[in-house]
Amino acid sequence: SEIDLVTLASYETVAPGEVLPIDMAVNGQTDGTLKMSVRFISPDGETVAQRDVTLTPDVRLGLLVPPASAPGEYTLAGVVYDAATVEPVLTRGGEQVGTLATVEIVAE
């Protein structure tokens, strides 16, 4: 099952307590059988926000950045998985987690 992330639109910087909007265009298996766990990962590797969405050609979601988040460079990552079996779909590089973007949390 091939999945291609065509475009990803979001903010490059966000403040603690704000919602990070994410808008993706996806090609490939977008018939509702696959889901993606979109994760916001802190510099020390901890998932601080997560939302699971069904993969469709146009995916829109928001992740709430926890108010206590420290400033720094965070990773926006995705894990694609089969909605029925919860079996992960590996990236082309053979990994479960794919990096989507880098977002910086800035102090207000």
MIKESE-597958 format. One record per atom (N, C-alpha, C): x, z, y; residue in three letters. Coordinates in steps of 0.02 Angstrom, whole numbers, plus 32768, in hexadecimal, padded with zeros to 4 digits. Example, Ala and Ser with C-alpha at 12.3 -4.5 7.8 and 13.67 -1.06 7.14 Angstrom:
% MIKESE-597958
829481867EE4ALA
826781867F1FALA
829481867F5BALA
828281627F90SER
82AC81657FCBSER
8285818A8002SER
This chain:
% MIKESE-597958
802A80007FC4SER
800080008000SER
802C8000803ESER
80277FCA8063GLU
804F7FC2809FGLU
80297FDB80DCGLU
804A80038103ILE
802D801B8143ILE
8061800C8179ILE
804A7FEC81AEASP
80767FE081E6ASP
80597FFF8224ASP
808180288245LEU
806E80448285LEU
8081801082B9LEU
804F7FF182D8VAL
805B7FBA8306VAL
806C7FD5834CVAL
804180028364THR
804F802183A5THR
803F806B83A2THR
8062809283CBLEU
805580D983D2LEU
805980E8841CLEU
802381038437ALA
80228117847DALA
801681628481ALA
8040818484A7SER
803881CB84B2SER
806081DD84F0SER
8066821D84FETYR
808F82338536TYR
80D6823E851ETYR
81068234854CGLU
814C8243853CGLU
815B828D8547GLU
813482AB8575THR
813D82F38582THR
80F783138583THR
80F583528571VAL
80B68378856FVAL
80C783C1857DVAL
809883E5859AALA
80A2842C85A8ALA
807F84568572ALA
809884938565PRO
807784BF8535PRO
802E84C98548PRO
800284C88517GLY
7FBB84D38523GLY
7F9484938532GLY
7FB7845B853AGLU
7F96841B8547GLU
7F8683F88505GLU
7F5883C88509VAL
7F49839E84CFVAL
7F73835E84D5VAL
7F96834E849FLEU
7FBF8311849CLEU
7F9382DA847FLEU
7F8082A784A8PRO
7F588271848EPRO
7F83823F8468PRO
7F6982278431ILE
7F8E81F78407ILE
7F5F81BD83F8ILE
7F7681818405ASP
7F50814483FAASP
7F7C811583D2ASP
7F6581048395MET
7F8D80D98369MET
7F66809C8354MET
7F898064834EALA
7F6D8028832EALA
7F91802082ECALA
7F6B801882B6VAL
7F8780178273VAL
7F727FD78250VAL
7FA17FB7822DASN
7F927F7E8203ASN
7F9C7F9181BAASN
7F7A7F6E818DGLY
7F847F7B8146GLY
7F457F988127GLY
7F507FC880FCGLN
7F197FE680D6GLN
7EF380188102GLN
7EC37FFD8129THR
7E9D80268158THR
7E5380278145THR
7E4680298104ASP
7E01802780EBASP
7DE2806C80E0ASP
7E0480A080F8GLY
7DE980E380F2GLY
7E02810880B4GLY
7E2A80E8808ATHR
7E438109804ETHR
7E828131805ATHR
7EA281268094LEU
7EDE814C80A5LEU
7ED1817780E2LEU
7EF381B180E3LYS
7EF181DD811DLYS
7F3881E98135LYS
7F3D82008173MET
7F7F8212818DMET
7F7B825881AAMET
7FAB82808196SER
7FB482C281B4SER
7FE582B981EDSER
7FCB82BF822BVAL
7FF582B88266VAL
800E82FD8279VAL
804F8305827EARG
806D83478287ARG
809A834982C4ARG
8098838182E7PHE
80C3838D8321PHE
80F583C2830BPHE
813583AE8307ILE
816883D882E8ILE
819A83F0831CILE
81A58432831CSER
81D38450834DSER
821C843F833CSER
824A844B836CPRO
8290843C8360PRO
82AD845F8321PRO
82908499830EASP
82AA84BC82D3ASP
828584A68293ASP
825C84728297GLY
823D8456825BGLY
81FA84738248GLY
81DD849E8272GLU
819D84BC8264GLU
81648491827EGLU
813084868255THR
80F58462826BTHR
80CB84908296THR
80C4847F82D7VAL
80A084AA8306VAL
805984928312VAL
804B84538302ALA
800884378308ALA
8001840082D4ALA
7FC483F882BAGLN
7FB983C78286GLN
7F7183B28286GLN
7F6583718279ARG
7F2183588275ARG
7F2083208242ARG
7EF083218215ASP
7EEA82EC81E4ASP
7EB382BC81F9ASP
7EC3827B81F6VAL
7E948247820AVAL
7E92821081D5VAL
7E5981EF81D0THR
7E5381B581A4THR
7E75817A81C6THR
7E9D8154819FLEU
7EBF811A81BBLEU
7E8E80E081C2LEU
7E8480CC8200THR
7E5B80938212THR
7E868067823FTHR
7E70802B8250PRO
7E9A8001827CPRO
7EAA802282BFPRO
7E7D804B82D8ASP
7E89806F8317ASP
7E7F80B9830BASP
7EB480DF8313VAL
7EB281288308VAL
7EBC814B834AVAL
7E8D8177835CARG
7E95819E8399ARG
7E8B81E78387ARG
7EB8821183A1LEU
7EB182598395LEU
7ED5827F83CCLEU
7ECB82C083CCGLY
7EEF82EB83FAGLY
7F0A832783D4GLY
7F45833B83E5LEU
7F63837783C7LEU
7F6C83AB83FELEU
7F5283E783F2LEU
7F5B841D8422LEU
7FA1843A841ALEU
7FC784378450VAL
800A84558450VAL
800184A0845AVAL
801884C9842APRO
800D85118430PRO
8028852C8473PRO
800185588494PRO
8016857284D5PRO
8059859684D4PRO
806D85B1849BALA
80AC85D68497ALA
80E885A98484ALA
80DE85688483SER
8114853A846FSER
814E853D84A1SER
818A85418485ALA
81C6854284AFALA
81D784FB84C6ALA
81F384F48501PRO
820984B28518PRO
823C849484E8PRO
823E845384E3GLY
826E843284B8GLY
825483F0849EGLY
827C83D08473GLU
826B83908457GLU
824883988414GLU
820983838411TYR
81E1838983D5TYR
81D8834483B5TYR
81C983448374THR
81C08306834FTHR
817682FD833FTHR
815C82C2834DLEU
811A82AF8337LEU
8124828982F6LEU
810882A382C0ALA
81148286827EALA
80D28279825AALA
80D6824F8227GLY
809A823F8201GLY
80A7823E81B7GLY
807782578191VAL
807982538148VAL
803A822D8133VAL
804381F28115VAL
800B81CB80FCVAL
7FFE81E080B4VAL
7FBE81E980A4TYR
7FAE81FC805FTYR
7F6B81DF8049TYR
7F6281DB8007ASP
7F2581C27FEAASP
7EEE81F67FF3ASP
7EB681E28011ALA
7E8082118022ALA
7E6282307FE3ALA
7E62820C7FABALA
7E4382257F6DALA
7E7282537F46ALA
7EB2823F7F3FTHR
7EE082647F14THR
7F0F82917F3BTHR
7F1282897F7DVAL
7F4082AD7FA9VAL
7F89829D7F97VAL
7F9482677F73GLU
7FD782517F61GLU
7FF782307F9EGLU
803382457FB3PRO
805282277FEEPRO
806581DE7FE3PRO
806181B78018VAL
807981728019VAL
80BC8174803DVAL
80F18161801ALEU
813481678036LEU
81418132806BLEU
816E81428099THR
8183811280CCTHR
81AF80DE80ABTHR
81BF80A980D0ARG
81EB807580B5ARG
822E809380A0ARG
824280C980C1GLY
828180EA80B1GLY
827A811B8077GLY
823E81208059GLY
8234814B801FGLY
822681948031GLY
821481A18070GLU
820781E68085GLU
81BD81F3808BGLU
81A982328085GLN
81638244808EGLN
814F824780D7GLN
817D825F8101VAL
816E82698148VAL
819082328170VAL
8168820F8199GLY
818381DB81C5GLY
818281F3820CGLY
81B881E78231THR
81BB81F98277THR
819781C582A1THR
816A81DB82CBLEU
814381AD82F5LEU
816081AA833BLEU
817381E28357ALA
818B81E4839CALA
81AC822883A9ALA
81CD822C83E2THR
81E9826B83FBTHR
81C5827C843BTHR
81AF82BB8440VAL
818B82D2847BVAL
81AE83118494VAL
81B8831484D5GLU
81D9834F84F1GLU
81A5837F850EGLU
81AA83BE84FBILE
818183F1851AILE
81A6840B8556ILE
818584098590VAL
81A4841F85CEVAL
817E845C85E7VAL
81A3848A8604ALA
818484C58622ALA
815F84AF8661ALA
812584CD866DGLU
80FF84B986A7GLU
811F84D286E7GLU
